[in-house]
Every structure is written in C-alpha cells, then in structure tokens.
C-alpha cells in the first residue's frame, strides 16, 4: 500500500477538514500519516495515523529559516517521514514556501536537478489538461532552469498525462522568437536547438492561447506562472458566478437556468481547482504535491490520491530517465558543488 505523509497545519479550513479528506483517501486504499494538532483533528478512520504536531510554519515570513529552525513543525515532520521511508509521498495544504523548503532540506532535490518546479495540469473544458510550470516555486529563474523545466514538463506529460510527443511552449508576450525578456529569448534559442534530444519545442505562445490546444506543456518562471494561475482561477470562478446570478435575476432567466443547470454544473466541475488535486513538486527525489490551502476535504482527498498515483506510476523515475536521455541533467561536478 502507498502511504502519504500529509501536513494538516496551515489549511484555511483547519486540520479537521484535511483529516476528513484523509479519511476519504484512506477508504479508497491509500495509507495516510497525518501531521497536525491532534486535539483539532479528532477521531480518524482506519488507515489514517495521526502524529501530534501542533506547530505550523505556514505563515512564516522566511520559510527556509523556519524549516531549518523548527524541526517540530508539521510540514517538516511530514517531509522527514518521506525522507526516512515511513511514507512514499508528501502532501501539503499550507504555504508553498514552507512546503518547498521542508522538502528541499529533507527529501532533497533529485541528482542533476537545478531547481524543483511546481507543475500543475490546468483543466480545459472539453479538452485535455495543459501542464504549466513553474506555478510558484521559483520567483527568479535563470535560462538553464527554464530549459530544464521544459524537459521535466515533457517527461511528466508523457509519463502521467499519457501524451506521446508533448508540445512544449514558452509563455511570452508574443509568438516571435525575439519577444520576451533577454533570458526568455536565450531559452527560446536553446530549446530550438534541442530537436535531437526528443523535445518537441513549438516556440512561444501568448496567454490568450493557453486553452486553445496550442501546446501540451507551457513553461514560465514561478512569478509569472503563479500570477497567471491565480488570474485564471479568479476569472473562471467569477464567470461561473456571473452565469448563475444572471440565471436567477429574472423569471425568464430562472426558466433558462433550469434548462442550463446541468451544463453549468458540469462546466463548474471541470474548472474546479480541487479536481486537479494540486501541483506536483517536480525535481525532488520522491513525490511531493502542494494543494491549495483553501481546499475542502474533497480537494485534499484528491491531492492525496494524486500523490499516491505519482508513486505508483513512478513519476520521479520516469522524469529522471527522460532528463538523462535528453542530456538535460547537470554535470556531476556541478551537482557535487551545489549539494555539498
């Protein structure tokens, strides 16, 4: 059985909601070790073990310092459980910064990886998801980081999303190769010369084409990716609410709303961030998933299931093999210098 270490500290709806999600996942056959304040978690179902960890660093101003200085924190204990082999994967519903810091100090980067990246399959109504990375792990990225993100995203899309030859694009302010920052232009040049590595790079795309089946994987830095992600989620949610409000504003609208109700509910479900379960922390030695802190139990259950699936499908190994085959891993000397 796959066991997932889950940090219950820092979730917006409280540890009990995370525990309810863990119960759903446990009933589906996933083992869960839940780290959080036992007094707030309460009774749990079979298959869920609770480790009392009342300290949370989800709101820490300096996540890296807090992860080093607070070994008793729930996210640190959860990450250590994965590093020690007591669990196979990590799920956090707290802040991205604390989750990433705890994972880097305990689970560690995989050999040859410059930086981990948060990779999120964006739901596309009526189509297959678009994988975007980085969506928040790295505010500043050097060209070599983005090049490696492209290879990591391609490997993930093939191994997990089942896309035989994923189309890789850079998110930019224009489709021309000369558009974007100097760093982005450099990345475009490097990826354009990567044909022999098996990478299917199609160039730049603008934000308006994210959901137009223009690419399967979209690469950007963590700052741009996080802003784009939250804008997408905000616009999607507001659009659904506007449709609902219009449907009840008049008698004719209410009649139309009855007819459109099933279609609107289906659309809402397709756009719901909880359905994806969260973002993978690609580039770690073991599987890590960051869920939205505002998730309900349904979202946390999905995040745990996604993490377990990543273990079963050997996402880490598949990504590593693809990077090695493409020659996209750092040289051993560079690895030793940074890891040492």
C-alpha positions in Angstrom: 0.0 0.0 0.0 1.2 3.5 -0.8 1.5 5.7 2.3 1.3 9.5 2.0 2.5 11.9 4.7 0.1 14.8 4.9 0.7 18.2 6.6 -2.6 19.3 8.2 -1.2 22.6 9.5 -1.9 25.8 7.6 -5.0 24.8 5.7 -7.6 27.6 5.6 -10.5 25.4 6.8 -8.5 23.8 9.6 -6.8 20.5 10.4 -10.2 18.7 10.8 -11.1 19.4 7.1 -7.7 17.9 6.0 -8.4 14.9 8.2 -11.8 14.4 6.5 -10.0 14.4 3.2 -7.5 11.9 4.5 -10.4 9.7 5.6 -11.8 9.7 2.0 -8.4 8.7 0.6 -7.9 6.0 3.2 -11.3 4.5 2.3 -10.0 4.4 -1.4 -7.0 2.4 -0.3 -4.3 5.0 0.4 -2.4 4.9 3.7 -2.1 8.3 5.4 0.1 9.7 8.1 -1.4 13.0 9.2 0.8 15.5 10.9 -1.0 18.3 12.8 -2.6 19.2 16.1 -4.3 16.0 17.4 -6.7 18.0 19.5 -8.1 19.7 16.4 -8.0 16.7 14.2 -10.2 14.5 16.4 -11.0 10.8 15.7 -9.9 9.3 12.4 -10.8 6.2 10.4 -8.7 3.1 9.9 -5.8 3.7 7.6 -5.1 7.1 9.0 -2.3 7.6 11.6 -2.1 10.9 13.5 1.2 12.3 14.6 0.6 15.2 17.1 2.4 18.2 15.6 0.7 21.4 16.7 3.4 23.8 15.4 2.8 25.2 11.9 5.2 27.4 9.9 2.7 28.0 7.1 2.7 31.8 7.8 6.5 32.1 8.4 8.0 35.2 6.8 11.2 33.3 6.0 10.2 29.7 5.1 13.7 28.4 4.6 14.8 29.7 8.0 11.6 28.4 9.7 12.1 24.9 8.1 15.6 24.7 9.5 14.9 26.2 12.9 11.6 24.4 13.6 12.1 20.6 13.3 8.9 20.0 15.2 6.8 21.8 12.6 4.1 19.7 11.0 5.4 20.2 7.4 9.0 19.4 8.5 7.9 16.2 10.3 5.9 15.2 7.2 8.8 15.7 4.9 11.1 13.9 7.2 8.7 10.9 7.2 9.1 10.7 3.5 12.9 11.0 3.6 13.1 8.3 6.3 11.0 5.9 4.3 7.9 5.9 6.6 5.9 7.4 3.8 6.2 7.3 0.0 5.0 10.8 -0.8 4.3 14.2 0.7 1.1 16.4 0.5 0.9 19.9 2.0 -2.0 22.2 2.3 0.0 25.0 3.9 2.1 27.6 2.1 4.1 26.7 -1.0 7.3 28.3 0.5 7.3 26.2 3.7 6.4 23.0 1.8 9.2 23.5 -0.7 11.7 24.5 2.0 10.9 21.4 4.1 11.0 19.2 1.0 14.4 20.5 -0.1 16.0 20.1 3.3 14.7 16.6 3.9 13.5 14.9 0.7 16.1 16.8 -1.3 16.5 17.6 -5.0 17.0 14.7 -7.3 20.5 14.3 -8.7 21.2 16.6 -11.6 18.2 19.0 -11.0 18.9 22.7 -10.8 15.7 23.6 -9.0 12.4 21.8 -8.4 9.3 23.3 -10.1 5.6 23.3 -9.3 3.8 21.6 -12.2 0.0 21.9 -12.5 -2.3 20.4 -15.1 -4.7 23.2 -15.9 -8.2 21.8 -16.6 -9.5 22.6 -20.1 -13.3 22.2 -20.6 -13.9 19.7 -23.4 -10.2 19.0 -23.8 -7.2 17.6 -22.1 -5.2 19.5 -19.4 -2.4 21.8 -20.2 0.6 21.4 -17.9 2.1 24.7 -16.7 5.3 25.0 -14.8 6.6 26.7 -12.8 3.5 28.0 -11.0 5.1 29.3 -7.8 8.3 27.5 -6.6 10.8 29.9 -8.1 10.3 33.6 -8.4 13.5 34.2 -10.3 14.7 31.7 -12.9 17.9 31.6 -15.0 17.8 30.3 -18.6 19.2 26.9 -17.6 16.4 26.5 -15.1 13.7 27.1 -17.7 15.4 24.8 -20.2 15.3 22.0 -17.6 11.7 22.8 -16.7 10.8 22.2 -20.4 12.4 18.7 -20.2 10.8 18.0 -16.8 7.4 19.0 -18.1 7.8 17.0 -21.3 8.7 13.9 -19.2 5.8 14.4 -16.8 3.3 14.9 -19.6 4.4 11.7 -21.3 4.5 9.6 -18.1 1.4 10.9 -16.3 -0.8 12.6 -18.8 -0.2 9.9 -21.5 0.8 12.3 -24.3 3.2 10.5 -26.7 5.0 13.6 -28.0 4.0 16.6 -25.9 4.2 20.0 -27.5 6.4 22.4 -25.4 5.9 26.2 -25.5 7.3 29.2 -23.6 4.8 31.7 -22.2 5.7 35.1 -23.6 4.2 38.4 -24.7 4.4 37.4 -28.4 4.9 34.4 -30.6 8.0 35.7 -32.3 11.3 34.3 -31.2 12.6 37.8 -30.4 9.7 38.6 -28.0 10.2 38.5 -24.2 13.0 39.2 -21.8 16.6 38.6 -22.7 16.5 35.4 -20.6 13.4 34.2 -22.4 15.0 34.8 -25.8 18.0 32.8 -24.7 15.8 29.9 -23.5 14.0 30.0 -26.9 17.3 29.7 -28.7 18.5 26.8 -26.5 15.2 24.9 -26.9 15.1 25.5 -30.6 18.3 23.6 -30.8 17.1 20.7 -28.7 15.5 18.7 -31.5 18.0 15.9 -31.2 17.0 15.4 -27.5 13.5 14.3 -28.4 12.0 17.6 -27.0 9.1 18.9 -29.2 9.5 22.6 -28.8 7.0 24.7 -30.8 8.1 28.2 -29.7 6.4 31.0 -27.8 2.7 31.3 -27.1 0.7 34.2 -25.6 -1.6 33.9 -22.6 -4.6 34.1 -24.9 -3.7 30.7 -26.4 -3.2 28.7 -23.1 -6.5 26.9 -23.5 -6.7 26.8 -27.3 -4.9 23.4 -27.7 -1.8 25.2 -28.9 0.6 23.3 -26.5 0.6 20.5 -24.0 3.2 22.0 -21.7 3.7 25.7 -21.0 7.0 26.8 -19.4 7.5 30.0 -17.4 9.1 31.3 -14.3 7.4 30.9 -10.9 6.4 34.5 -10.5 4.7 34.8 -13.9 3.2 31.3 -13.6 1.7 32.0 -10.2 0.1 35.3 -11.3 -1.3 33.6 -14.4 -2.7 30.7 -12.4 -4.5 32.9 -9.9 -5.8 35.1 -12.7 -7.2 32.1 -14.5 -8.8 30.7 -11.3 -10.3 34.1 -10.5 -11.8 34.8 -13.9 -13.1 31.2 -14.1 -14.8 31.5 -10.7 -16.2 34.9 -11.4 -17.6 33.8 -14.8 -19.4 30.8 -13.3 -20.9 33.1 -10.6 -22.0 35.6 -13.2 -23.8 33.0 -15.2 -25.5 31.8 -12.0 -26.5 35.3 -11.0 -27.9 36.1 -14.4 -29.9 32.9 -14.4 -31.8 33.9 -11.2 -32.2 37.7 -12.0 -35.5 37.4 -14.0 -38.3 35.0 -14.4 -37.1 34.2 -17.9 -33.6 33.8 -16.6 -34.8 31.3 -14.0 -36.5 29.3 -16.6 -33.4 29.2 -18.7 -31.4 28.4 -15.6 -33.4 25.3 -15.1 -32.6 24.2 -18.6 -28.9 25.1 -18.4 -28.4 23.9 -14.8 -26.8 20.5 -15.7 -24.5 22.1 -18.3 -23.3 24.9 -15.9 -22.7 22.4 -13.1 -20.6 20.2 -15.4 -18.6 23.3 -16.5 -18.1 24.3 -12.9 -16.8 20.8 -12.0 -14.4 20.8 -15.0 -12.9 24.2 -13.9 -12.8 23.4 -10.2 -9.2 23.6 -8.9 -10.0 20.8 -6.4 -10.4 18.3 -9.2 -6.7 18.5 -10.1 -5.6 17.9 -6.5 -2.8 20.4 -6.6 0.6 20.9 -8.1 3.5 18.3 -8.3 6.8 19.4 -6.9 8.9 18.1 -9.9 12.6 17.6 -9.3 12.5 16.0 -5.8 13.8 12.5 -5.0 10.3 11.5 -4.1 6.8 12.6 -4.9 5.5 15.9 -3.4 2.2 17.6 -4.0 1.1 21.1 -2.9 -2.6 21.6 -2.5 -4.5 24.9 -2.2 -4.8 25.9 1.4 -8.4 26.8 0.7 -9.4 23.3 -0.4 -12.2 21.4 1.2 -12.0 17.7 2.1 -12.7 16.8 -1.5 -9.7 18.7 -2.7 -7.4 17.2 0.0 -8.6 13.7 -0.8 -7.8 14.3 -4.4 -4.3 15.7 -3.6 -3.6 12.5 -1.6 -4.8 10.3 -4.4 -2.7 12.3 -6.9 0.4 11.8 -4.8 -0.3 8.1 -4.5 -0.8 7.8 -8.2 2.5 9.6 -8.7 4.2 6.9 -6.6 2.5 4.0 -8.4 3.4 5.4 -11.8 7.0 6.2 -10.7 6.8 9.8 -11.8 10.2 10.6 -10.2 11.9 7.7 -12.1 10.2 8.5 -15.4 11.2 12.1 -15.2 14.7 11.3 -14.3 15.1 8.8 -17.1 13.7 11.3 -19.6 16.0 14.0 -18.4 19.0 11.7 -18.6 18.1 10.5 -22.1 17.8 14.2 -23.2 21.1 15.1 -21.7 19.3 17.7 -19.6 20.8 16.9 -16.2 23.5 18.9 -14.6 27.1 17.6 -14.8 28.2 15.6 -11.8 30.7 18.3 -10.8 28.0 20.9 -10.7 25.8 18.6 -8.7 28.5 18.0 -6.1 29.3 21.7 -5.8 25.7 22.6 -5.1 24.7 19.6 -3.0 27.9 19.7 -1.0 
